Amino acid sequence: MTKYGPRPVVFVCISDNPDKPNDFLSKVIRAVSQEEAASLFLEQTKVKVKTIHGPFRPKRAQVIENTRTIKFADQQHKAVYNDWEVNAFMLKKPEDSAYLVFIKRVDGNIQQPIPKSIVVSVSELRIL
């Protein structure tokens, strides 16, 4: 679900807080120019802006792969995956998948760093 096109432009508007004398009031405002951001800040807060930082283009929110739901089964196997010896913890959810914890290279190549744990299909494993 990648969105194409330019990211929105935002400005950070800061002013003194009229309710709390030693505090600041700040807002991130989506606008095309500093002048537009200042007028939107005035509309929203009824306070004149003192400082404006920007423009900024915020990063897009990304779905992290490890946010999916996994449910472990009771089985664990030693297996080989892409020339790595792994501990494969079988999963109930997603079905026919395993959570891999990498142990060592099968071919003895110690120069490659150990990959992070991943979820793969059981069909990609060679169970020992």
BELDABEL-V222312 format. One line per field, one symbol per residue. ss: DSSP state (2 for helix, 1 for strand, 0 for the rest). psi: psi as a letter, one per 40 degrees, with the letter a starting at -180 (. if undefined). burial: # if it has 16 or more other ideal C-beta (glycine too) atoms within 10 Angstrom, else .. A space follows every 50 residues. Layout:
ss = ???
psi = ???
burial = ???
//
This chain:
ss = 00000000011111110000000111111100022222222222200000 11111100000000222000111111111110011111111110001111 1111100000000000011112220110
psi = fhhiiiiihiihhiiihddhdfiihiihhhididddddddddddefhhid ihhaiihiiihihhdeeihihiaeihihihhffhhihhhiidhiifiihh hhciideehedhihiiiihiideeihh.
burial = ........#####.#.........###.#.#..#..##.##...#.#.#. .#.#........................#.#..#.#.####.....#### .#.................#....#...
//
